[in-house]
Amino acid sequence: MGAGEYGDTADGGVEEGGDLADLGVPAARSGPGRAPRVGAHLAPPSLPLPLRRVGTATAPGCRAFERVTSLKDDDSGDHDQNEENSTQKDGEKEKTERDKTQGSGKRKAVVPGPAEHPLQYNYTFWYSRRTPGRPTSSQSYEQNIKQIGTFASVEQFWRVYSHMVRPGDLTGHSDFHLFKEGIKPMWEDDANKNGGKWIIRLRKGLASRCWENLVLAMLGEQFMVGEEICGAVVSVRFQEDIISIWNKTASDQATTARIRDTLRRVLNLPPNTIMEYKTHTDSIKAWEEFHGLVSSSGR
């Protein structure tokens, strides 16, 4: 299981204090000047992804759109194509089909483009949406989360992010996830299984700005906890929204305390805001208990 399931909808405290809009949280950036064309690493969606149509002007400080990785296949160029016999062609065809079957899930490495500003880690945006009240297994949850795009530089981030709908404009039971490349937004992932998350519940209208501030702080390495940060999640619900940040080691109290304090600062949270830390082990137990009750009641 992962973010946005039972464990996230039932945990965390209730935010108290003033509206963050009145506490200096900057508004989400907008405007047609920061929207280059969608990059090459947006995954073909098998369900409608929350992307929006925007202009094609080059963002300030960013290069015009260019592919980060070449899609051209390697060609030795050492032989005359007219001399290829049918056996070679058949062999190449079989190899192509085998590669498609065995490596259909493989992607070319995402690297910063020329003159771009590299991030310390590559990151991937994910999206998930489900019908509330419908029992969800770990397998069906994993099948429901869809990759939006992977990026390795500041410029690539804005190319993807500029085309994403803001959390405040999502409807229903939806989640955005931003995790380091190679880490799935699931409790059971090897990078997450011994970790936990800080959870903050927000009243409606605050998620877009808080999410952007959290994302930029994470990409900018403001948490200063080495490789501990795994990712972040914003969960849009009917009456409230939930923001969480995940780390690798739940037992490291010094690290979790630093993450908490940095989170308070980057989101400019009031001092009396309730924040809860929950281990992924506890989230799994809560999910299993909840679904065990549902099954035993015959629902």
C-alpha positions in Angstrom: 0.0 0.0 0.0 1.0 3.6 -0.1 0.1 7.2 0.2 -3.5 8.2 0.0 -4.9 4.9 1.4 -6.7 4.3 4.7 -3.7 5.1 6.8 -3.4 8.6 5.4 -7.1 9.5 5.5 -7.4 8.5 9.2 -4.3 9.8 10.7 -2.7 13.2 11.5 -4.0 16.0 13.6 -6.3 18.9 12.8 -4.7 22.1 11.8 -5.3 25.0 14.1 -4.5 28.7 14.0 -4.7 31.3 11.3 -5.1 30.7 7.6 -1.8 30.2 5.9 -2.8 32.6 3.2 -2.6 35.3 5.8 0.7 34.1 7.2 3.1 34.9 4.3 2.9 31.8 2.3 3.5 32.9 -1.3 0.9 32.2 -4.0 1.5 29.5 -6.5 3.3 30.9 -9.5 1.4 31.2 -12.7 1.3 32.8 -16.1 2.1 31.9 -19.7 5.7 32.8 -19.4 6.9 29.6 -17.7 5.4 26.9 -19.9 7.6 25.2 -22.4 6.3 22.3 -24.3 5.9 18.9 -22.5 9.2 17.1 -22.2 10.1 13.7 -23.6 9.7 11.8 -20.3 6.0 12.2 -19.8 4.7 8.7 -19.6 1.9 7.8 -22.0 -1.1 7.8 -19.7 -3.3 4.7 -19.4 -5.8 6.8 -17.4 -6.6 10.5 -17.8 -3.7 12.3 -16.1 -4.2 15.8 -14.5 -2.3 17.8 -17.1 -3.4 21.1 -18.3 -2.9 22.9 -21.7 -0.7 26.0 -21.4 1.2 28.3 -23.7 4.6 27.5 -25.2 6.6 30.5 -24.3 10.0 29.8 -22.7 10.1 30.1 -19.0 12.4 32.8 -17.5 15.9 31.3 -17.0 15.0 28.1 -18.9 16.1 27.0 -22.3 13.6 26.3 -25.0 12.3 22.8 -25.1 14.8 20.1 -26.2 14.9 16.4 -25.6 17.2 15.4 -22.8 18.0 12.0 -24.2 18.4 11.0 -27.8 15.8 8.6 -29.0 17.9 7.6 -32.0 19.0 3.9 -31.9 22.7 3.1 -32.2 23.9 2.5 -35.7 27.5 1.3 -36.3 27.4 2.5 -39.9 30.1 0.0 -40.8 28.2 -2.1 -43.4 26.3 -1.5 -46.5 22.6 -2.0 -46.0 22.2 -3.6 -49.4 24.5 -6.4 -48.3 22.3 -7.4 -45.3 20.8 -10.8 -45.8 17.4 -12.0 -44.7 19.0 -14.0 -41.8 20.4 -10.8 -40.3 17.1 -9.0 -40.7 15.2 -11.9 -39.1 17.7 -11.9 -36.2 17.3 -8.2 -35.7 13.5 -8.5 -35.8 13.5 -11.3 -33.2 15.9 -9.3 -31.0 13.6 -6.3 -31.2 10.6 -8.3 -30.3 12.5 -9.9 -27.4 13.6 -6.6 -26.1 10.1 -5.2 -26.3 8.9 -8.2 -24.2 11.7 -8.3 -21.7 12.4 -4.6 -21.4 9.1 -2.9 -22.0 9.3 -1.3 -18.5 12.8 0.1 -19.1 13.4 3.8 -19.7 16.3 5.7 -21.0 18.3 7.4 -18.2 17.1 11.0 -17.5 20.0 13.4 -17.4 20.3 17.2 -17.3 20.5 18.8 -20.7 23.3 21.1 -21.9 23.6 24.2 -19.7 20.8 23.1 -17.4 21.0 23.2 -13.6 21.2 19.6 -12.2 19.4 18.6 -9.1 21.2 16.5 -6.5 18.7 13.6 -7.2 16.4 12.6 -10.0 12.7 12.8 -9.1 9.5 11.3 -10.5 6.0 12.7 -10.2 3.2 10.2 -9.7 -0.6 10.5 -9.7 -3.3 8.3 -8.2 -7.1 8.4 -8.0 -9.6 6.0 -6.6 -13.2 5.7 -5.6 -13.7 6.3 -1.9 -15.1 3.4 0.1 -13.9 0.8 -2.4 -11.6 -1.8 -0.8 -8.1 -1.5 -2.2 -5.5 -4.2 -2.1 -1.7 -3.6 -2.3 -1.6 -5.0 -5.8 -4.5 -2.8 -7.1 -3.0 0.3 -5.5 0.3 -0.3 -7.2 -1.5 -0.7 -10.6 -3.5 2.5 -9.9 -0.5 4.9 -9.4 0.7 6.4 -12.7 4.0 8.1 -13.5 3.6 11.6 -14.9 7.3 12.5 -15.5 10.9 12.1 -14.3 13.3 15.0 -14.3 17.0 15.6 -13.4 17.3 19.4 -13.6 15.6 22.6 -12.5 14.5 23.3 -16.1 13.1 19.8 -16.6 11.1 20.1 -13.3 9.4 23.3 -14.5 8.6 21.7 -17.9 6.7 19.0 -16.2 5.3 21.0 -13.3 4.0 23.7 -15.5 1.7 21.2 -17.2 0.2 19.7 -14.0 -3.1 20.7 -12.5 -2.6 22.3 -9.1 -3.8 20.2 -6.1 -6.5 22.8 -5.3 -8.1 22.2 -8.7 -8.2 18.4 -8.4 -11.5 16.7 -7.6 -12.4 13.6 -5.8 -10.0 11.3 -4.0 -6.8 12.2 -5.7 -3.1 12.2 -4.8 0.1 13.7 -6.3 3.4 12.0 -5.2 6.9 13.3 -5.8 9.6 10.7 -5.0 13.2 10.2 -5.8 13.6 8.2 -8.9 13.5 4.5 -8.2 11.4 4.8 -5.1 7.7 4.0 -5.4 5.2 5.9 -3.3 4.3 2.7 -1.4 4.9 1.8 2.3 6.4 -1.6 1.3 9.1 -0.2 -1.0 12.6 -1.1 0.2 13.5 2.6 0.7 10.3 3.3 2.7 9.6 0.1 4.7 11.6 1.2 7.8 10.6 4.8 7.6 7.6 7.0 8.3 6.0 10.4 7.4 5.1 13.7 8.9 1.4 14.5 8.3 -0.3 17.9 8.2 -4.0 18.3 7.6 -5.0 21.5 5.8 -8.3 23.2 5.3 -9.5 23.6 1.8 -7.8 26.3 -0.3 -4.3 25.9 1.1 -3.0 22.7 -0.6 -1.7 24.3 -3.9 0.6 26.8 -2.2 1.8 24.5 0.6 2.5 21.7 -2.0 4.6 24.0 -4.2 6.6 25.3 -1.2 7.2 21.8 0.0 8.3 20.6 -3.4 10.7 23.4 -3.9 12.2 23.0 -0.5 12.7 19.3 -1.1 14.3 19.8 -4.6 16.5 22.5 -3.1 17.7 20.2 -0.3 16.6 22.5 2.4 15.9 19.7 4.9 19.6 19.0 5.3 19.2 15.4 6.3 21.4 13.6 3.7 19.6 10.9 1.9 16.8 10.5 4.4 14.1 12.2 2.4 12.2 9.7 0.1 9.4 11.9 -1.2 6.3 13.9 -0.5 2.5 13.5 -1.0 -0.4 15.8 -1.3 -3.8 14.0 -0.8 -6.9 15.8 -1.9 -10.1 14.8 0.0 -13.6 16.1 0.1 -13.5 18.1 3.3 -9.7 18.6 3.7 -6.4 18.1 2.2 -3.3 16.3 3.6 0.4 16.9 3.0 3.1 14.5 4.1 6.8 14.1 3.7 8.4 10.6 3.9 11.8 9.6 5.2 13.8 6.4 5.4 14.5 5.9 9.1 11.6 6.3 11.5 13.8 5.4 14.5 16.2 8.3 13.9 14.6 10.9 16.2 17.1 13.6 15.5 16.5 13.4 11.8 12.7 13.3 12.1 12.9 16.3 14.4 14.9 18.3 11.9 12.5 17.4 9.2 9.6 18.6 11.4 11.3 21.9 12.1 12.2 22.5 8.5 8.6 21.7 7.4 7.3 24.2 9.9 9.6 26.8 8.5 9.1 26.3 4.7 5.3 26.1 5.1 5.3 29.0 7.6 3.0 27.0 9.9 1.5 28.6 13.0 3.1 27.4 16.3 0.0 25.6 17.3 -0.4 23.6 14.1 -0.8 19.9 15.0 1.8 17.6 13.2 1.8 13.9 13.6 4.6 11.5 12.8 3.5 8.0 11.8 5.7 5.0 10.9 4.8 3.1 7.7 4.7 -0.1 9.9 1.8 1.5 11.9 0.1 2.6 8.7 0.2 -0.9 7.3 -1.2 -2.3 10.6 -4.0 0.3 10.6 -4.9 -0.5 7.0 -5.0 -4.2 7.7 -7.1 -3.8 10.8 -9.5 -1.5 9.0 -10.0 -3.8 6.1 -10.2 -6.8 8.4 -13.2 -5.1 10.1 -14.8 -4.3 6.7 -14.4 -7.9 5.6 -15.8 -9.4 8.9 -18.8 -7.1 8.7 -19.6 -8.3 5.2 -19.3 -5.0 3.5 
